[in-house]
Structure formats: C-alpha cells, structure tokens
C-alpha cells in the first residue's frame, strides 16, 4: 500500500491551477503572454462582431431606402443617420462631390469629365471604410498562427528543465515525471485554447468583410451609372 502513496500524492498535485502555480518562470511567462493574447482576441471578437453586424444591418437599410426612394435629398438625410454603414458613407462622399461640382458649374447637371472626381471620392471613401472593417482582424490571424508555437516553446522549455532537475537528483519515476511534464504541457493546451477561437473568428470576420466589400463595389458601379443617366450632360 505504501508504494502507491507517492503516486496518490503526485496525482493530487496534477490539478490545473496547481500545475500553473508550480510551473517554471519561463513557462509562466509563456502562459501569461498567451493569456494576454487570448484576452485581446476575445475583446476583438466581441467588438468586431457587433460592429460588422451593425454595418451590415445599416447597409441593408440604406440600400432599401436608396432603391425605394426617388428623392435624393431624402436618401442623403437617411444616409447621415446610418453612421456605421460603409455604403452610406460612400454615398455621402459621392453625393457631396456631385453637389460641389454642380454648384461650381452653376448648372443643374455635371459634365462627363467631372465623373472622375466623383469616382475618386467614392474610391477614397471605400478605402477608408475597408480600413475600418479590417482593423484589428489581422491580430486574430497572428494569434491563431503563433499561439500554438508559443505554447509549444513553453512545453519544450518546461520539459528540458524537468529533465535537468531529474538528472541532477538521480531519481526517475512516474511520481517524479508526472508533475513537471504536466506543468510543461499546460502551456501547449493554453496555446491551443487561444488559437482555435482566433482562427475561427478570423475566418468568420474575413468572410463578412468580403461580402461588404463586394456590396460596396456593386454600389459604386450602380451609383456612377445613375449619375451618368440623370446628372451628366
């Protein structure tokens, strides 16, 4: 019975929090870095989820208003209230440039040469909105690709340190190997827990942003065609 007591004691020291508390300083540093990366990822996930969700909802509202209404002034006022919609931001930029060109010409219609100015305003607004949509998402990709390797580094370092200590003490058995190896493997587990949601959310947000970017491209072409038909000489 006494020969099993060390195994029981070792098993009692294999709790997750106990392994983290007794880990090597370098392994603890790796765990702390991974924990900070995980907190940052979850903040980005929450923020970008609601941001992109609102951007898509407001863009849908704007497109419904844009195609349903025949009064461009009413569309302009509605677009001003949709501050998170990238498409309404493009419309505001294009409309502002169109109004400026018409007023400068002192006429009710612009010229074909003025279309390039409107196109540049749309491109600039689209680039600005795309930057907003893409902001912070690359951090998810960085975390998803690097966290497992950071955790693996902590594991390798912990196992190397454990083997040095075992070699110095001259004792090797399951009761002496279980706890130090368990402490080292916790780093890899934390790395995977950090990386998996980061990769999944990165793919989700990238797909959503791609959809919005496609909608912005379609709106740009439609808006320019409307200007050609109704405002150009």
VMD Tcl script that draws the C-alpha trace (Angstrom):
set ca {
  {0.00 0.00 0.00}
  {2.80 2.37 0.86}
  {4.32 2.03 -2.59}
  {1.24 3.68 -4.08}
  {1.25 6.65 -1.73}
  {3.72 8.68 -3.87}
  {1.51 8.12 -6.91}
  {-1.54 9.31 -4.99}
  {0.34 12.38 -3.82}
  {1.55 13.08 -7.35}
  {-1.97 12.73 -8.69}
  {-3.17 15.23 -6.11}
  {-0.67 17.78 -7.44}
  {-1.86 17.49 -11.05}
  {-4.76 19.92 -10.79}
  {-4.73 22.60 -13.49}
  {-4.26 25.55 -11.16}
  {-1.64 23.69 -9.15}
  {0.33 22.90 -12.30}
  {0.18 26.53 -13.41}
  {1.28 27.81 -9.99}
  {4.24 25.40 -9.83}
  {5.41 25.88 -13.42}
  {8.85 27.21 -14.35}
  {9.20 31.03 -14.53}
  {9.74 30.90 -18.29}
  {6.68 28.68 -18.72}
  {4.67 31.05 -16.53}
  {5.80 33.91 -18.75}
  {4.62 32.00 -21.82}
  {1.27 31.33 -20.14}
  {0.90 35.00 -19.20}
  {1.65 36.05 -22.80}
  {-0.89 33.59 -24.15}
  {-3.47 34.74 -21.61}
  {-2.94 38.37 -22.69}
  {-3.28 37.38 -26.35}
  {-6.46 35.46 -25.56}
  {-7.99 38.43 -23.72}
  {-7.11 40.68 -26.65}
  {-8.68 38.23 -29.11}
  {-11.92 37.96 -27.16}
  {-12.17 41.73 -26.96}
  {-11.68 41.99 -30.72}
  {-14.16 39.18 -31.34}
  {-16.86 40.90 -29.30}
  {-16.20 44.37 -30.70}
  {-15.93 43.35 -34.35}
  {-18.97 41.07 -34.14}
  {-21.26 43.92 -33.10}
  {-19.51 46.44 -35.37}
  {-19.79 44.32 -38.51}
  {-23.28 43.16 -37.62}
  {-24.43 46.77 -37.31}
  {-22.58 47.73 -40.50}
  {-24.38 45.02 -42.45}
  {-27.77 45.86 -40.95}
  {-27.42 49.59 -41.66}
  {-26.14 48.90 -45.16}
  {-29.24 46.82 -45.85}
  {-31.42 49.65 -44.54}
  {-29.64 52.18 -46.72}
  {-29.87 50.06 -49.87}
  {-33.60 49.58 -49.31}
  {-34.02 53.35 -48.94}
  {-31.72 54.06 -51.89}
  {-33.67 51.94 -54.35}
  {-37.12 52.67 -52.94}
  {-36.94 56.46 -52.71}
  {-36.86 58.79 -55.71}
  {-35.85 61.85 -53.69}
  {-32.07 62.07 -53.46}
  {-32.29 64.65 -50.67}
  {-34.29 62.21 -48.57}
  {-31.74 59.50 -49.27}
  {-28.99 61.89 -48.20}
  {-30.70 62.63 -44.88}
  {-31.26 58.93 -44.23}
  {-27.63 58.15 -45.04}
  {-26.46 60.69 -42.45}
  {-28.22 58.72 -39.72}
  {-26.52 55.44 -40.69}
  {-23.04 56.15 -39.36}
  {-21.81 52.55 -39.31}
  {-22.82 51.69 -42.87}
  {-19.84 51.73 -45.26}
  {-22.19 52.02 -48.24}
  {-23.96 55.09 -46.85}
  {-20.53 56.64 -46.21}
  {-19.67 56.08 -49.87}
  {-22.96 57.66 -50.93}
  {-22.34 60.70 -48.73}
  {-18.88 61.16 -50.26}
  {-20.18 60.78 -53.80}
  {-23.19 62.99 -53.23}
  {-21.08 65.73 -51.61}
  {-18.70 65.72 -54.57}
  {-21.60 65.75 -57.04}
  {-23.27 68.70 -55.28}
  {-19.96 70.57 -55.23}
  {-19.42 70.07 -58.96}
  {-22.98 71.09 -59.83}
  {-22.77 74.22 -57.66}
  {-19.38 75.20 -59.04}
  {-20.71 74.87 -62.57}
  {-23.80 76.88 -61.69}
  {-25.90 74.37 -63.54}
  {-28.27 71.56 -62.66}
  {-26.12 68.95 -64.39}
  {-22.47 67.99 -64.28}
  {-20.14 67.08 -67.15}
  {-18.62 63.75 -68.14}
  {-15.17 64.97 -67.11}
  {-16.49 65.59 -63.59}
  {-17.30 61.91 -63.21}
  {-13.65 61.16 -62.41}
  {-13.82 63.43 -59.37}
  {-16.89 61.61 -58.11}
  {-15.23 58.27 -58.79}
  {-12.16 59.32 -56.80}
  {-14.36 60.41 -53.90}
  {-16.09 57.03 -53.94}
  {-12.76 55.19 -54.07}
  {-11.39 57.20 -51.16}
  {-14.49 56.59 -49.05}
  {-14.42 52.90 -49.89}
  {-10.76 52.60 -48.89}
  {-11.45 54.37 -45.60}
  {-14.39 52.12 -44.79}
  {-12.48 48.99 -45.78}
  {-9.69 50.00 -43.39}
  {-12.22 50.38 -40.58}
  {-13.74 46.98 -41.31}
  {-10.34 45.26 -41.46}
  {-8.93 46.94 -38.36}
  {-7.81 44.56 -35.58}
  {-8.78 41.46 -37.56}
  {-5.14 40.68 -38.56}
  {-4.34 40.30 -34.85}
  {-6.66 37.28 -34.82}
  {-4.70 35.71 -37.67}
  {-1.41 36.45 -35.91}
  {-2.66 34.88 -32.70}
  {-4.11 31.85 -34.48}
  {-0.84 31.11 -36.26}
  {1.61 31.91 -33.46}
  {-0.14 30.84 -30.23}
  {0.37 27.06 -30.73}
  {4.09 27.60 -31.34}
  {4.43 29.89 -28.34}
  {2.72 27.24 -26.22}
  {4.97 24.56 -27.71}
  {8.02 26.63 -26.81}
  {6.82 26.75 -23.20}
  {6.29 23.00 -23.20}
  {9.72 22.23 -24.65}
  {11.39 24.60 -22.19}
  {9.50 23.07 -19.26}
  {10.39 19.50 -20.26}
  {14.06 20.41 -20.75}
  {14.16 21.99 -17.29}
  {12.39 18.99 -15.75}
  {14.86 16.54 -17.28}
  {17.80 18.58 -16.00}
  {16.35 18.52 -12.49}
  {15.68 14.78 -12.69}
  {19.22 14.14 -13.93}
  {20.62 16.19 -11.07}
  {18.55 14.35 -8.45}
  {19.18 10.92 -9.95}
  {15.54 9.87 -9.50}
  {13.33 8.91 -12.41}
  {9.84 7.52 -11.97}
  {6.23 8.21 -12.72}
  {5.88 10.08 -9.44}
  {8.74 12.42 -10.32}
  {7.92 12.83 -14.03}
  {4.15 13.35 -13.88}
  {4.03 16.80 -12.31}
  {6.86 18.56 -14.24}
  {5.69 17.18 -17.59}
  {2.11 18.13 -16.72}
  {3.26 21.66 -15.93}
  {5.02 21.87 -19.29}
  {2.08 20.52 -21.29}
  {-0.27 23.13 -19.82}
  {1.48 25.73 -22.00}
  {0.60 23.85 -25.18}
  {-3.01 23.43 -24.02}
  {-3.32 27.17 -23.35}
  {-1.79 27.90 -26.76}
  {-4.41 25.74 -28.48}
  {-7.25 27.24 -26.45}
  {-6.04 30.68 -27.52}
  {-5.51 29.81 -31.19}
  {-8.70 27.90 -32.02}
  {-11.26 30.70 -31.40}
  {-8.87 33.21 -33.01}
  {-8.69 31.22 -36.26}
  {-12.44 30.53 -36.35}
  {-13.36 34.17 -35.73}
  {-10.76 35.40 -38.25}
  {-12.33 33.24 -40.97}
  {-15.82 34.43 -39.98}
  {-14.95 38.13 -40.00}
  {-12.94 37.85 -43.20}
  {-15.92 36.33 -44.96}
  {-18.24 39.05 -43.63}
  {-15.87 41.84 -44.68}
  {-15.56 40.28 -48.13}
  {-19.33 40.39 -48.50}
  {-19.45 44.06 -47.50}
  {-16.59 44.88 -49.85}
  {-18.45 43.19 -52.71}
  {-21.58 45.20 -51.86}
  {-19.55 48.41 -51.85}
  {-18.13 47.60 -55.27}
  {-21.61 46.91 -56.66}
  {-22.99 50.12 -55.16}
  {-20.16 52.16 -56.62}
  {-20.96 50.94 -60.13}
  {-24.70 51.47 -59.66}
  {-24.23 54.97 -58.25}
  {-21.96 56.01 -61.12}
  {-24.45 54.67 -63.64}
  {-27.26 56.67 -62.02}
  {-25.16 59.82 -62.18}
  {-24.42 59.19 -65.87}
  {-28.11 58.80 -66.66}
  {-29.57 61.64 -64.61}
  {-26.87 64.24 -63.91}
  {-24.42 64.27 -66.80}
  {-24.81 66.23 -70.00}
}
mol new
graphics top color blue
foreach p $ca { graphics top sphere $p radius 0.5 }
foreach p [lrange $ca 0 end-1] q [lrange $ca 1 end] { graphics top cylinder $p $q radius 0.2 }
display resetview
